């Protein structure tokens, strides 16, 4: 699982984006194919059930109803955050921590919707490793992707049980599959239960989960989020509103119709395991909106809590001006 993108300081010049299109009397933009505004949304990773609402919005014509011709692309080497910050992609899928890090570095990323309302990630391990709570990390090997945040998160959880993070061996396993890694080099890793955890269920492999949110309120951050950049908001607010409105409709459909939504994702990404997609979609459907008044809603306190945790753990050079890092203004009422 990747939850951290390093952002290049030089990515400050935001490329120009498409022109505005007048809204019609019903509040939607014209869907005349010749007049559709072309925009791109870059994913954070290969297609999975975090992204289903976007594929639904495209397949069912919700983007077109808002006057948009949306191209969904993979991030490549540059990474989604860099592509959105530079204006090469108008929209992207990112993470609260990535947006926070970007803004501290002067990169004008903005979160425009929370895809999932609460953090569903945690540290997973095969049941026979007997890792039940954070204190059990001691003497074990963790496999990650090389971010300093990983050790800080493990440390925060272990401190709640007076355990020492220095007793954990941390190695970089890159993109190695969880199930392969735990059979070779590591004892536990950081995963999204809604994908890798569900895959473990289907494989019949019992795992234990240590969820971040069970041990720290500050680690209940938004992951993933939809992003854009400040210039896009300033110069093309109607486009941003149209994109978020259609995406919200796509995720609402996904929440209410997980089976049909899974079929749409599988049509767009036929190499995915159908059983995994369908079961993951069922698990995730109630978690997109969860206890929020509407899909996509973000709270200032969530942004402030996680930023303060990052600052306290030496992961930020200065404190975040949280109010500028996200907005709810484009969400449909």
N, C-alpha and C positions, 0 to 999 in steps of 0.2 A: 504494500500500500504506500502510495506516495502522498504525503501531506505537506510537503515543503518545496517551494520553488525558489531558488536564488535568483534575484533580479538584477539585471545589469544597470549600473548607475547611469550609463550613457543613454538609456532609453527614455528620453525626455521629450523628443519632438514627436508630437502626435500627428499622424497623417490625416488629411482631410477625409471626411466621410460623405455619404450620399446626401442629396438634397431632400428637403421636407416635401411631403405630399399632403394636401389638404384633406382633412377628415370629412366624411359625408355626414348627412343629417342623422344617421343612426349611430354615430360615434366610431364607426369603422372606416378605414381608408379604402379608396377604390381598389377593386380586385381585377380590373382590366389587365390581362396578362402583359400587354405592351407597356403598361405604366407601373408594373411592379418594381419596387426598389430592391436592388440586389444587396444583400448583406450576408456576412459570414459569421458563424458561431463555431469556435474551436473548443473541442472537448479537452478535458484534462488527461484523459487516458483512453484506452480502447473502449468501444461502446459497451455499456452495462446498464443495469437498472437504475442507476442514478440519473441516467440521461433519457429515460423512456419518454418523459413528457415532451421533450423536444422533438423526438421522432414522431410522436403522436400528432403534435401540432403541425408538423410538415406533411405527414401522410393524410391527415383528415382535412387539410386545407385551411387550418386556423391562421397560419401565417399569411396565406394569400388573402384571406378575408380582411386582414389588416394592411394589405397593400405591400406585402413583403415577399420576396423570392429568397428564401433562406438556404444557404449551403452549409451543411454540417461537416466539419473537417477534423482530422486528427492533429495533435499538436506538433509532432515531429521533434527535431532536436532543440528547437528554440524554446519550446514550452508555451503553454497557453497564456500565461500571464504576460510574457514578453510580447507575444503577438497582439494581444489586446491593448497593452500599454502603448505600443508603437503605432496602433491604428491599422495594422495589416489585417486584423480581424476586428469587426465592430463589437462583437460580443464573445464571451467565453465562459467556460466552467472553471471555477477556481475554488479557493478555500479561504476562510477567514484569516488564518495565519499568514497565507501568502499575500493577501491584500494588505494586512497590517505591516508586514515586512517591507512591502513595496512603498507604502506611503511614508514610512520612516526614512526611506532612501530617496524620497522626492519623486517617486514614480506615481503618477496620478490615476491609479486603478480605483474603481468604486464598485462595491457590491450592490446589486439592484434587486436581488431576491435570494432568499434561503431555499435551496432545493429540499433539504431535509431539516426539520425544525430542531432536532436535538442530535448531539454527537452519538452515533451508533458504533463508534470504533472502540477497540480495546486490544489487550494483549492476549493472544491465543496460544495454547500449548496442547500437545497430545495429553489425554487424561492420565496416561501412565507416568508422566513427568511429575505429577503431584504438585502442580503449581495452582494453588487455590486462591491465595491472596498475595498482595505485593511483597510481603516478607519472604515469600517462597522464591522470589527472583534471585535471592542471594545464592551464590554458588552455581548459578546457571548461566547459559550463554544466550544472549539476545542477538537476533539477526535483523539488521535494519538497512537503511540506504545512505547513511553517512551524515545525517543532519544533527547539529548540536542539540536541537530541540528534543530528540529522542532520549538522550541521557537525562535531560532536565525533567521530562515527563515521568520517566521511570523513577528518578530521584524523588519527585514530589509525592508519588504514590507510596514509595517505600518509607518515606519519612512519617507517613500517617501511622506506620506500625514500628517506628523506631528502628528501621532496617537501613543498611548501608549500601548505597548504589555502587561503591567501589568494589563490592564483592560480586558484581555482575560483570561478566565478560561481554563486551559489545563488539560485534564484527559487522562488516558491510557485506551483505549478500546481494546487493543490487536488485535486479528484477527476478531473482530466483523464485520459483514457485514455492509457496508455503509448505505444501505437502512433501515436496522433494527436500527442502531445506531441513525440516524437522526430523527427517530420517537420516540426515547426514551430519550437518555441522552445528545445528542450533537446538535450543530447547523451547524458545518462544519467539513470537513475532507480533507485529502490530497489524491488525486486519480490520476490515469492515465485516461485521457478522452477516450483514444482509447479502453478501456475496460469498466470501470464503467460508464463513460459518455455515451457510446453507449448503455449500458444496461439501463440507465435512459431513453434514447430515446425510446427504445423498450417497456419499462414499461409505457410510457406515463407520466413520472414524470419529470416535468420541474425543471432544476437545473441552478444555476448561477455558472460560473467558474471565478476564479481569477488566471490567469496563472502566474507562476513565471517569465517567460521570458518577460512579458509585463511591469515588474517593475524593473528588474535588469539583465543587460547583463551577470554579473558574475554568475548568477544562470542558465544560459543556458549551462548546463553540459551534459555529455554523460550518458544516463540511458535508457536501460542497455548497457553493453559491454561484449565482450567475453574475458575471462582471461586465463592465464596460469601462470607458475612460472619461475623464472630466470634459475633454473637448467634445466628445460625442454628446454628452448631456447638455453642454452649453449651446452647441450649434445645431443639434438634431434631436431635440427632446421628443418630438412627435414620433420619430423612428424608434426611440427607446421605449416610449409608452406602447407603441404598437407591438414591439417585440415581446415585452413583458406581458401584455394582455393575452397574446396568443399562447405564450409559454404557460401562463397560469391556466388557461383553458385546457391545454394539453395535459398538465399535471392533474387537474381536476378530473378529467376523463380517466386518467391512469389510476387515481385513487378509487374511483367508483367502478371501474371496469378493468381490474388487474389482468384478467385472462386475455381479453381483447388487446389490451395495451402490450402485453408480452408478445402476442402474435405480431404486432406492428414492429416491435424492436427486432424480433427474429427475422422479419422480412428485410429489414434494413441491414442486419448483421447476421447473415445465415450461417456463419461459422460458429456461432455461439451454441452452447449445449441447451437444447429446448427445455429439458427437465429442470435444469438449473435456473434458467431465465424465468420460467413460470413460477417455480417455488420461491425464488428471490422476490419476484414481483408481488406475490401474495404477502410475503413477510413485510415488505417495505411500504405497501400501499397505505396503511394507516399511519405510517411514520412521517410521510412527506409534510403533512400539515400538523398532525398531532394535536396539541392543545392550543395552537395559535388561532386567532380569530379568522384568519384567511391564509391560504397558501402563500409562502414567500415572505411573510412578515418577519421583520428583524427588530430586536430590542437593543436600545443603547447600552443597557447594563451588561448584556452578553458581550458586546464589543469592548466595553470598558474592563470587564472582569478578565477577559483573556489577555488583553493588552497589558494590564497591570501585572498579570502572572508572567508574561514574557519579559517585561521590564525588570521585575524582581529577580528573575532567573538569568539576567544578563544577556537575553536574546534580542533586546532592543537597545539602541544607543540613547534614545530619548523616549519620552512618553508620547503615546499616540493621541492625536486630536480625533477622537472616535466619531464625533458627529459628521465629519467629512468623509469617513471611510465607507459609509453605506447610506442608502436612501430607501424609503418606502413609497416615495411620491409617485412612482410609475405603476404600482400595483393597482389592479382594478378594484373598485369598491365592492 
